[in-house]
Structure formats: C-alpha cells, structure tokens
Amino acid sequence: MHFCFSSAGPLPGYADMPWRQVTAAANSLAADGAEGLAVSVQGCLPVTYEESRLREDMKQFAAEIKANGMEPGDVHIQVLDQVNAAQYFVTAVGQGEQKPEKGLRPGHELVVTHQIALTGTAALARTHEEELRRKFPFWLVGHAKEFDHWMPAAEAARTAYQLGAAVVYPVAQGGIFNALWELAEQAAVGLEVDLRKIPVKQESVEICEYFDINPYYLYSAGCLLIGAEQAENMVAGLSEAGIPAAVIGRVTDGNDRILCNGENRRFLDRPKRDELWRLGDAGA
C-alpha cells in the first residue's frame, strides 16, 4: 500500500471553472494507481473578490470533490493586495497498491482513450461561443462546449490497470505530443506513432483550424496514454467498459521519437506550451 499526492493549479482555459482542478488531480492519482481519498484547497484572492462569489466557488469545489469520490480536506484562503485575479490550487491524496512496477519498455504498444483535445476544444467553444456561432452551425459549437464532460479519467485508468496496462499517463497540458515525449523521456525509450490513428473529433479539427492552433498540443485532460503488451486486447476491454480507445503506435529501442503520416516520417518535437497559452486563452 502506498500514498500518493497530486497537485493542480490553474488549468488552461478553465480560470472561470477552478474547481475542475479537482478532477485533474484525481486523474493523476488514478494514473498512478491510487484511489483518491481527500482534497485540500488553497486560494489567493484579490481584495475586491466578493464573498458571495467565494461561497459559490466553495460550493462548486465541494460538488467536484464529491463527484470524484473523495472527501473535502482543509481549505485555506488568503486575500492579498498583490493579487488581481483569483487563483486556486488543490492537493489530492490517494492510496493504492495496484500500480505495476514493470513500466514502459520496447515492444509495448501505445493506446489512447477517448479523443485528444476535448477539454481544450470545450474551453475555446465556451469562451468564444458568440464568435464561433457566426462561423459554424449552432449544434457544432454546442457539442464542443460539452466536451469537458469527458474530463474525468479515473475509471478509465482503473480499468486499464485491471486489463494489464504497463503504464497509464494522463494527457493534459500540451496535449498528446507533450504526453508522448514526457512518457518516452521517463522510460528512456523511443516511439513510433501513426498520426492518422490518433483520434480527434471533427469539432476539434474545425475549431482548431479556425484559430490556427495545433490540436496535438491542445489541453486534453480526460484522455489517457497507455502502454500495453497486448494493445488490441486492451482496446477491446476498454470498449466493453464503455471507454473508446485506439492503438496509435509502439515503443522502440533507442531514443528516436518518430511521427508517421503516410509515407512521411519526422521526429517528435520537444515539449511546447499548451496552445491555449499561446493563443492567450489560458486564463479565459
């Protein structure tokens, strides 16, 4: 049995919904093979922050904690002259013993759950709704706004471990490309990934093209990157549990991280800032 801790600060595109940090922290715990137990909240608020708004924030935090099956812990709020916008930080503690120790190694295959860029797309649709409705059908923007419903990933992580996953890694800030690099760097392995097999919703493609941003570097909380020996069995098992998944590549010897797109092959770039930061929407 081991205890794990996971922290989450402001999420790109979710400054207006800081309680979603709870789900981000819960996802990280589950990817580490732990069950979440409790969440503490710290806040730094400007002197102009209204008490009614603080009470609503705390109500939303409590609901998010409950939705993730955890108990509320300490809450510490500071009001500071130097702060001009509210900032919250959460720390989640969990306990577990199911995380395998074998880790990622050459010969494993790579699986992703759901689709990439869902939460980033939701943030864009929410904060630019009026502008996007002038460009796209109402139904497309409406669907995109709801994509953050897929942010919780703890159940998918637990299922993946039950199916024999070697490693589960939460895809979050910086999107799938950053997650691939970070996972390979931690395991000191190479990768070969087929871009055409990485699942992405058409709404994400359309909205990303409109803002000239790369969905592969877009915030993707709720998506998991999984290393497995029998990837097809992993996908089948996840599908039976109602979790869509796809095989996107394999783990190789050496340090080369290769992206394939048909006959074109190129190296995966080093991690970059999330596209929401680049666009200037991270704090929206």
C-alpha positions as CSV (number, residue, x, y, z in Angstrom):
1,M,0.0,0.0,0.0
2,H,1.3,3.4,-0.9
3,F,0.1,7.0,-0.5
4,C,0.2,9.4,-3.4
5,F,-0.2,13.1,-3.7
6,S,-1.2,15.1,-6.7
7,S,-1.5,18.9,-7.1
8,A,-3.2,21.0,-9.7
9,G,-3.0,24.7,-10.2
10,P,-4.9,26.9,-12.8
11,L,-5.8,24.9,-15.9
12,P,-5.5,26.4,-19.3
13,G,-8.9,27.7,-20.4
14,Y,-10.5,27.0,-17.1
15,A,-9.8,30.1,-14.9
16,D,-13.6,30.6,-14.7
17,M,-14.0,27.0,-13.5
18,P,-11.2,26.4,-11.0
19,W,-13.0,23.5,-9.4
20,R,-12.1,21.4,-12.4
21,Q,-8.6,21.3,-10.9
22,V,-10.0,18.6,-8.6
23,T,-10.7,16.3,-11.5
24,A,-7.3,17.0,-13.0
25,A,-5.7,16.0,-9.7
26,A,-7.9,12.9,-9.4
27,N,-6.9,11.8,-12.9
28,S,-3.2,12.0,-11.9
29,L,-3.8,9.9,-8.8
30,A,-5.7,7.2,-10.8
31,A,-2.9,7.1,-13.4
32,D,-0.5,6.4,-10.5
33,G,-2.7,3.5,-9.5
34,A,-4.2,5.2,-6.5
35,E,-7.7,5.8,-5.2
36,G,-8.4,9.4,-4.2
37,L,-9.2,10.0,-0.6
38,A,-9.3,13.7,0.1
39,V,-8.7,17.1,-1.4
40,S,-7.5,20.3,0.2
41,V,-8.0,23.7,-1.4
42,Q,-5.9,26.8,-1.2
43,G,-6.9,30.1,-2.7
44,C,-5.3,33.5,-3.2
45,L,-7.9,36.2,-3.8
46,P,-7.9,39.9,-4.6
47,V,-9.3,42.3,-2.1
48,T,-12.2,43.0,-4.5
49,Y,-13.4,39.4,-4.6
50,E,-17.0,39.2,-3.4
51,E,-17.9,36.9,-0.6
52,S,-20.9,35.6,-2.5
53,R,-18.6,34.5,-5.3
54,L,-16.3,32.8,-2.9
55,R,-19.2,30.9,-1.4
56,E,-20.2,29.8,-4.9
57,D,-16.7,28.7,-5.6
58,M,-16.6,26.6,-2.4
59,K,-19.9,25.0,-3.3
60,Q,-18.6,24.0,-6.7
61,F,-15.4,22.7,-5.2
62,A,-17.4,20.5,-2.8
63,A,-19.5,19.2,-5.6
64,E,-16.5,18.4,-7.8
65,I,-14.8,16.6,-4.8
66,K,-17.9,14.5,-4.2
67,A,-18.2,13.7,-7.9
68,N,-14.7,12.3,-7.8
69,G,-15.5,10.1,-4.8
70,M,-13.3,12.0,-2.4
71,E,-13.7,13.8,0.9
72,P,-13.1,17.5,1.4
73,G,-10.0,18.4,3.4
74,D,-8.6,21.7,4.6
75,V,-9.5,25.0,2.9
76,H,-7.1,27.9,3.3
77,I,-8.0,31.3,1.7
78,Q,-5.8,34.3,1.6
79,V,-6.7,37.8,0.5
80,L,-3.7,39.7,-0.9
81,D,-3.3,43.2,-2.1
82,Q,-0.8,42.0,-4.7
83,V,-3.3,39.6,-6.4
84,N,-5.5,41.0,-9.2
85,A,-7.3,37.7,-10.0
86,A,-8.4,34.7,-8.0
87,Q,-6.1,31.7,-8.1
88,Y,-6.8,28.3,-6.6
89,F,-4.6,25.3,-6.0
90,V,-5.7,21.9,-5.0
91,T,-3.8,18.9,-3.4
92,A,-5.3,15.4,-3.6
93,V,-4.1,12.5,-1.5
94,G,-4.8,8.9,-2.6
95,Q,-3.9,5.4,-1.6
96,G,-3.3,2.3,-3.7
97,E,-1.3,-0.8,-4.4
98,Q,-2.3,-1.7,-8.0
99,K,0.3,0.2,-9.9
100,P,2.6,-2.3,-11.7
101,E,6.3,-1.8,-11.4
102,K,7.3,-3.1,-14.9
103,G,6.9,0.2,-16.6
104,L,7.1,1.0,-20.3
105,R,9.6,-0.9,-22.5
106,P,10.4,-1.7,-26.1
107,G,7.8,-3.9,-27.6
108,H,4.9,-2.4,-25.8
109,E,2.1,-0.7,-27.9
110,L,0.5,2.6,-27.2
111,V,-3.2,3.2,-26.7
112,V,-5.1,6.4,-26.2
113,T,-8.6,6.7,-24.7
114,H,-11.4,8.9,-26.0
115,Q,-10.1,11.6,-28.3
116,I,-7.4,14.2,-27.9
117,A,-8.1,18.0,-27.4
118,L,-11.6,17.6,-25.9
119,T,-11.1,19.9,-22.9
120,G,-9.2,22.4,-24.9
121,T,-11.9,22.5,-27.5
122,A,-14.5,22.9,-24.8
123,A,-12.6,25.9,-23.4
124,L,-12.4,27.5,-26.8
125,A,-16.1,26.9,-27.5
126,R,-17.1,28.3,-24.2
127,T,-15.0,31.4,-24.2
128,H,-15.5,32.2,-27.9
129,E,-19.1,31.0,-28.3
130,E,-20.6,34.1,-29.9
131,E,-17.7,34.4,-32.4
132,L,-17.8,30.7,-33.3
133,R,-21.6,30.7,-33.8
134,R,-21.1,33.2,-36.6
135,K,-18.8,30.8,-38.3
136,F,-20.2,27.3,-37.5
137,P,-23.6,25.6,-37.1
138,F,-25.0,26.1,-33.6
139,W,-25.0,22.3,-33.0
140,L,-21.3,22.1,-33.6
141,V,-20.5,24.8,-31.1
142,G,-23.0,23.4,-28.6
143,H,-21.4,19.9,-28.8
144,A,-17.9,21.3,-28.4
145,K,-18.9,23.2,-25.3
146,E,-19.9,19.9,-23.7
147,F,-16.6,18.1,-24.3
148,D,-15.3,18.9,-20.8
149,H,-17.8,16.3,-19.6
150,W,-15.1,13.8,-20.6
151,M,-12.5,15.3,-18.3
152,P,-12.8,12.6,-15.5
153,A,-10.5,9.7,-16.4
154,A,-10.1,7.8,-13.1
155,E,-12.5,5.0,-14.1
156,A,-10.6,4.5,-17.4
157,A,-7.3,4.4,-15.6
158,R,-8.5,1.8,-13.1
159,T,-9.9,-0.3,-16.0
160,A,-6.7,-0.1,-17.9
161,Y,-4.7,-1.4,-14.9
162,Q,-7.2,-4.2,-14.4
163,L,-6.6,-5.1,-18.1
164,G,-2.8,-5.3,-17.5
165,A,-1.6,-1.8,-18.5
166,A,2.2,-1.4,-18.0
167,V,1.8,2.4,-17.6
168,V,-1.0,4.9,-17.6
169,Y,-0.2,8.5,-18.3
170,P,-2.7,11.4,-18.2
171,V,-2.7,13.6,-21.3
172,A,-3.2,17.2,-20.1
173,Q,-1.4,20.5,-20.7
174,G,0.5,20.5,-24.0
175,G,-1.7,17.7,-25.4
176,I,-0.8,14.3,-26.8
177,F,2.5,15.4,-28.3
178,N,3.8,16.6,-24.9
179,A,2.5,13.5,-23.2
180,L,4.2,11.2,-25.8
181,W,7.6,13.0,-25.2
182,E,7.3,13.0,-21.4
183,L,6.3,9.3,-21.2
184,A,9.2,8.3,-23.5
185,E,11.6,10.5,-21.6
186,Q,10.7,9.0,-18.3
187,A,11.1,5.4,-19.6
188,A,14.2,6.3,-21.8
189,V,12.7,4.6,-24.8
190,G,11.8,5.5,-28.4
191,L,8.4,5.7,-30.0
192,E,6.8,5.3,-33.4
193,V,3.4,6.8,-33.7
194,D,0.9,6.9,-36.6
195,L,-0.6,10.4,-36.7
196,R,-3.6,9.1,-38.7
197,K,-4.6,6.8,-35.8
198,I,-4.7,9.4,-33.1
199,P,-8.5,10.0,-32.6
200,V,-9.7,13.6,-32.7
201,K,-13.3,14.8,-33.1
202,Q,-14.3,16.8,-36.2
203,E,-15.5,19.7,-33.9
204,S,-11.9,19.9,-32.6
205,V,-10.4,19.9,-36.0
206,E,-12.8,22.7,-37.2
207,I,-12.3,24.9,-34.2
208,C,-8.5,24.5,-34.1
209,E,-8.3,25.3,-37.8
210,Y,-10.3,28.4,-37.2
211,F,-7.9,29.6,-34.5
212,D,-4.8,28.3,-36.4
213,I,-3.8,26.1,-33.5
214,N,-2.5,22.6,-33.3
215,P,-4.9,20.1,-31.7
216,Y,-1.9,17.8,-30.9
217,Y,-0.6,20.4,-28.5
218,L,-4.0,21.3,-27.0
219,Y,-5.2,20.7,-23.5
220,S,-6.5,17.1,-23.4
221,A,-7.5,16.3,-19.8
222,G,-9.6,13.1,-19.8
223,C,-7.5,11.4,-22.5
224,L,-5.1,8.7,-21.2
225,L,-1.9,7.4,-22.9
226,I,-1.5,3.7,-22.1
227,G,1.4,1.3,-22.6
228,A,0.4,-2.3,-23.0
229,E,1.7,-5.6,-24.2
230,Q,-1.5,-6.7,-26.0
231,A,-2.9,-3.4,-27.2
232,E,-5.9,-4.9,-29.2
233,N,-7.0,-6.8,-26.0
234,M,-6.6,-3.5,-24.1
235,V,-8.8,-1.7,-26.6
236,A,-11.4,-4.4,-26.6
237,G,-11.5,-4.5,-22.8
238,L,-11.9,-0.7,-22.6
239,S,-14.6,-0.8,-25.2
240,E,-16.5,-3.3,-23.2
241,A,-16.4,-0.9,-20.3
242,G,-17.8,1.9,-22.5
243,I,-14.4,3.6,-22.9
244,P,-13.4,4.3,-26.6
245,A,-9.7,3.7,-27.3
246,A,-7.4,3.3,-30.2
247,V,-3.9,1.9,-30.8
248,I,-1.7,4.7,-32.1
249,G,1.9,3.3,-32.1
250,R,4.6,1.3,-30.4
251,V,7.6,1.6,-28.1
252,T,11.0,1.1,-29.7
253,D,14.7,0.8,-28.6
254,G,16.8,3.9,-28.6
255,N,15.7,7.5,-28.2
256,D,14.1,8.3,-31.6
257,R,10.5,9.5,-31.3
258,I,9.0,9.2,-34.7
259,L,5.7,10.5,-36.1
260,C,4.4,8.8,-39.2
261,N,1.8,10.3,-41.5
262,G,1.5,8.0,-44.5
263,E,5.0,7.8,-46.1
264,N,6.1,10.9,-44.3
265,R,8.2,10.5,-41.2
266,R,9.5,13.2,-38.8
267,F,10.8,13.5,-35.3
268,L,8.6,14.5,-32.4
269,D,9.4,17.9,-31.2
270,R,10.4,18.6,-27.6
271,P,7.5,19.7,-25.3
272,K,5.9,23.1,-26.1
273,R,3.5,25.4,-24.3
274,D,-0.2,24.4,-24.5
275,E,-1.9,26.1,-27.5
276,L,-4.3,27.8,-25.1
277,W,-1.3,29.7,-23.6
278,R,0.0,30.6,-27.0
279,L,-3.4,31.8,-28.1
280,G,-3.7,33.9,-24.9
281,D,-6.8,31.9,-23.8
282,A,-5.3,30.1,-20.9
283,G,-6.7,32.5,-18.4
284,A,-10.1,32.8,-20.0
